[in-house]
């Protein structure tokens, strides 16, 4: 393990904390928050699968 792997882990945790704080600032209900998270997860998964299919 090199120094860059720790940097990626720490920066990834920081990005997740910032995204969580931004989502919490809207003061949405838990149901709506989970719905938005699932929608974004589906969008990112679809884009990743599209890039994977095109690159193959």
C-alpha positions, -999 to +999 in steps of 0.1 A: +000+000+000+014+034-010+006+069+002-018+076-026-042+049-015-046+065+020-051+098+002-080+083-019-096+068+012-094+101+032-106+122+002-135+098-005-146+100+031-144+138+030-165+139-002-191+117+013-193+139+044-197+170+023-225+153+002-242+141+034-240+176+049-254+192+017-283+167+017-290+172+054-292+210+049-324+206+028-341+190+059-359+165+038-378+136+052-360+102+054-383+087+027-375+115+002-338+114+011-336+076+005-355+080-028-331+107-040-301+085-031-315+055-049-323+076-080-287+090-081-273+055-075-293+042-105-281+071-127-244+065-118-248+028-123-264+032-157-237+056-168-210+033-156-226+003-174-229+024-206-192+034-205-183-002-198-204-015-228-190+012-251-154+006-241-156-032-245 
